């Protein structure tokens, strides 16, 4: 980056923060957003945690730098606030794998089943679900459901497989959805990085395509479990501070490396796959954030009947 560009970015950063103060707005950035978006945000984190953070503030406006379903979640939890998504092109390949009609049809095939929906779903799908979970508490939520209860888990098949293995539950039906970015992180990438950095801890998100074979390899004793940690994004942020390790291989979207390096400057982080970038997360730019604040666009709303049903579902922090 040139000095001129750095000065421009800093000026734009300051302008955005001034506009946010003028609008009484809070800027949220998901862990996978561009570094400059994370730097201008008031809060950086995972999708549900950010929505809860915004709901606890007295802000009138929420600028959600993430993807569409995240802005919907913020609108569900903060119905009295204006929720803005800087670019409507910010979708999600995982959330798009199932809609309300598909879930209703699946439920009809399994009457009486309990529906556990990962937070990476649309408001309509959340409204049709019994529980909403995160990658960090999915196992805990499933374990809280009676063992003889049939469960429909959606939409991520890798997280669902992880939950099924950890809980030992045989009556979990898993929707065959995936995040295209996480699905692209496979065992070959892991083997190459672990060979290059033999002393590094391996931090893996349960959405990753390599998660299931890694868990199986741990179970078989082929991989030393002491060096492998299957964690949510927030778990990944915390782990280096609790670990004596100096190096970490990180298997999730590349955007999280910026936050990890800021949080733990004395540690070294390597991407499991240096092409693991979500194009949807990267459409948000500083000029678009400024435009959103200037014009109050694009406003994301959820019909009250859908929002009420989504809020009525059970979730765990």
N, C-alpha and C positions, 0 to 999 in steps of 0.2 A: 504494500500500500504506500502511495506517495504521501509526502507531507501535506500537499494540497488536499488530497482526498481525505486524509485523516482530519484536517481542520474542517472540511466540509461536513464530514460525518459528525464531528463533535458539535458543530453549529446546529445541525439538524436534530441531533440528540437533545440539545438544550431547548430548541424550539418545540419539540414534541413534549418534553416535560413541562414546559410553560403552558402549552395548550391543555395538557392534562389537568394541571392545577386550575386553569381557568374554567374548565368544564366540570371540575370535581370528578375527574375520571381516574380509574385505576387501570393500569396496563398489565395484562397477564401474558406470559410467554411460556409455551411448552418447552420441555427440555430439548426437543428436536428442532427448534427454530434456529434461524441464522444467529451467529454470535452477536451481531449488532442489535438484533431484536431482543435477545436475552439481556443485553447490557442496558437497554433503554427501559425495560420493564420494571415495575415495582415488585413483582413477584415472578419467580421462575419455578416450575415444578411439573407434576403430572396433572392430567386433565381434571380429575375429581378434586384433588387437593387445591388446585387453583380456583375452581368454582366455589369451594367452601371458604377459601381465603377471601375472595371477593364478596361473598355474602356477609362476611363478618365486618366488612368495612362500612363506612357511611358514604361511600361514593355514590353518585347519581348515575354514572356511566361506567360500563365495563368494556374495555377494548380487549378482545380475546385474540391473541396472536397464536393461533393453533388451527384446528380444522373445524368443519361445520358442526359435527355432533358435540364438540366441546363447548361451542357457543350456545348450543341448545341446552346443554346441561347447566350452564351458568344462568340461562333464562329461566329454567325450571326452579333453581334454587334461589333466584333473586327476581321474582316476577315484577317487583316494583322498580327495578333498575332498567336503564337502556343498555342493551347488549349489542356491541358492534363486532363484526367480522371484517377486517380490512380488505379481504379478497374473497369473493364468493366461489372462486375456483378451488378453494382449500377444502377438498373432500377427503375421503378416507376409504381406501380399498377394502379394509376389513369391515367397517361399518356397512359398506355397500353390499356385502354378501348376503344380507338378510333384511327383509322389510316386514312390516306389520302383517301383511296378508300371508306371507310365507310362514311366519311364526304361528299365526292362528291355525293354519293348515297342519303344521307340525304338532301343535297341541291337540288338535282333533284326533290325530293318530295315536296319541298317548294320553287319553283322558285321566285326569287326576294327578298327572306328573307335575312336579315343582319346576318352575323355570328359573334358572340362574343365568342372568345376562351380564356379560362383561361390560364395563362402563363404555367401551368403544362401540356403542350402538346408537341408533337414532332415538329421538324422544318417543316416537311411535312404538318402537320395539321395547323400550324401557316400560312404557305404559302397559304392555302385554305381559310383563315379567313379574315374578314374585320377589326375586332378590336382584340387586345390582351389586356387582363385586368389582374389585380392582385386581390386578395381578398379584398384589401383596396380600390380599385377604381372601382370595378365591378358595384356597384349601380350608381355611377356618370356617367360611360360610357353609361349604358343602358338609364339613364335619358336624355342623350344628343341626343339620337336617336328619331326621330319623333314618337309620340304616336301611329300613325296608321300603323307603320312599323312592319311587322312580324319579329321576332328575333329567331335565333337558338343559344342557349347558351350551351356551352360544356366545359369540359366533366363532371364536378362535379354536381351531382344532388342535394346535400345539399346546396352548394353555389348558384346554380340556383334557388332553392326553396326560399332561403333567399332573393335573388335579386327580384324575382317575388313578394314576399310579401311586401317588403319595397317599391318598386316602384309602386305597384298596377297594374302592366301591365298584361293583360290577354293574350296577343298575344306572349308570350315567350314559345317556345318549349325547353324543357330541356333534354339533353342527360342523360341516366341513368348510369352514371359512378360514381365510388366512390374510395376514398383512403381507403385501408383495415384497416389502423391504425385509421383514424378519424372515420370511420364507426363503429368501435368497442367501441367508447366512447358513451355510451347510457345514457338515463335518470336515470337508476338505479344507475350508478356510481355517477352521479351528486347529486342525493338525499342523498346518503350515506355520501358523503363528506360535503355537505351543513349542514347536521344534526350534523356531527362531528365538524364543524367549522362554527358556525352560524354567526359570525361576519366578515367572510371573503368575499371579493368581488369575483365574479365569472367571469373569463375571458375566453371566448369561441371563438374558431376559427370557421368561418362559414362552413368549410368543415366537421365539426363533425356531427356524426349521431344524436347527441342530440340537434343540433342547431335548427332544424325545430320545434320540439315539445316545446323547450324553448321559441322560438319566439311566437308560438301560445299561450303558457301559459301567456306570458307577455301581448299579445293582449287581452286575456280574463281576465286579472287582477289577475291571480293565482300566479304570481311571481312578486315581487317588482322589477321593471325595474331599480331602482337606484342602485341595487347591481349586476346587470348583464350587461356585456359589450361584445358585439360581435365584435371582433377585428381581424385584420390581425396580423401576427406574429410581425411586427414592431410596430403595435399599442399596442400589449401586452408588448413589451419592454418599451414603453414610459409611459404607464398608471400608474404603481406604483409610478413614480416620481410626478405625478399630483394628486395622491389620498391621503387622510388622513388615509386610511385603513392600518393596519399593516400586514394583512394576505390576501392571494389570492389563490383561487382554479383555476388551469390552465388546460383548456381542449384543448390540442393539444399534439403533440409528445413530449416525455419526454426530448429530447435533449435541448429544449428551457429553461429548468429550470436552467441549468448551466449559461447561459448568464444572465438570470433574477437575479440570486443570486449574480453574479459578479457586475451587474449594480446597484443593490439595496441591499447592504449587511445588512441594518437595517430592511428589510422586510422578511416575511416568506412566502414560496410558497409551495403549495401542488398540486400533480398531481391529476387530476380528475380520471384518471385510471392509476395505477402504472405499467400496462402492455402495455401501449401505446407506443411501440417502433417500429420503422421502421427498419426492417432487412437490407433493401437496403442501408440506410444511414450509418448503422454501419459496413459495409464491409470495409470502408476506415480506414486504420490504419497508424500510423507514419512510420513504415517500408515501406509501399506502397507509401507514399508520397515521402519518400527519393528515392525510386527506380524510381518513375516517373521523379524526377528531374535529377537523374543520367543518365537515359537512354532516356529521353524525350518520355516516353510512358505513357498512350496510347493516341495518338493524335486523337482528335475529329474534323472532318471536315463536312461541309455542302455544297452540290453542289451549285455553284454560282447562278444558276437559281432559286433554292429553296430559298436560302438565300435572294436574291434580292426581291422575292415576299413576303417573311416573313417580311423583312424590310419595304416593301411598305405598309403593313397593318397599321392601325391607332392604336395608343396606348396613354395612358395618364399616367403621372408620379404620 
